Amino acid sequence: MSHAEGSASDSVVQTEGREDDSGPPGSEARAQSSFAEARQKRKIAELEDKVLALESGRVVKERQSNYYLAHGRGIRRLVTLFDSVEELINENDRRYDDSSDENTTIDQDRLQSGYSYLTRTLPWFLKHCSDMDHDDYMRMLKVLRQGADGARGDDTAKLMTLVSDWVNRELKPDPPVDSDDKNCRGFVCDACGRLLCLAELDWKNPAVKAGIRDRADGHIVTDLSFPAFVYEKYTANADNLEEGLFKGLQSYIYISVFSKRQSRVTGDGADVIANNRRAKKSFCGMKVKKHVAQIIKMDKVTPRSIAYAACQVRFALSSVTSWRSVDGDFDYILFWRCIVDFFERPPGREARRRVEKLLEWWTRKVFGRSRREDLSNTAKASMSVNALTRQREQLDDATFDSD
């Protein structure tokens, strides 16, 4: 083979080698396209995972917010009407940091009692606080406050109609109290004025009516006087001002606030018991919406819930159109504190016994609780079931002895 032929042959081999390296025409471009497509798919999958994680976190936070919102609704009703949750926590922290401080004020003691009510009303509160970072903790307090204020606002709106209906039904004013107009209430309305009148004065006396309406000396309506509606039959005994106290209108309204029922209460709690049964699963398995007392697992009336109801009733009877802590010379904050202190700070053992008896009366009225736990062993022993057991034993013993 000649030199020329060898060169040509080598050239062909080299050309074929280059063609084998490059592959078919356009293969490199297709490889690049496939790589880019796979890379985009990976990025999309990563983004979808991030979106899913964010969505899951959002759902969890939304569920948490709804939980805090629902449980916060009990705070104004059961814990404190005017103090913030932060104030209760700060007082507890202050006592923890300075355990040697025994010279506390009445206001500080009231806050500390409020903190105790808070942790009993929300038993999960301490654990959640310890497991949270600061931002989540502040967010929780904010949502609890929203739930608390929202519930107070809902009750205020509800009682505007409920109280007017009650006044019209029981006192039969002419003209009747308008359920939608608060301007016709207060002391300009004879029926509302009778219930708002200072307990130590007689609303039937024309001079008293004129004096209160003119805000004359000796007739100024302040939180230093109980309104007549807190007394049984709306009349106070000047020689014994504790007689019938807190057995008035607010005891009827209380049931509507905590059981979501408007009813003519007879004192045996039958309406609430029936509602409790309906709030359980029905025979077909469907759930009925629970009322306030069931949500917060409340089974007895507390002093602060009585104070809450009294403030709400007083506001509903007044002519003030929007919720506020001061109405003229009447301070709702001091009124609420006065009622709380009546129950929580009795001056002695006998006063405490009367307070406990009054709370038992309230609990039976609202929840229909039986007095089984009040029965003495002697009383139980004389009842027929136990008496029958003893008689059967005695008969058996007598038969055995005769044999």
Disulfide bonds with the S-S distance in Angstrom:
none
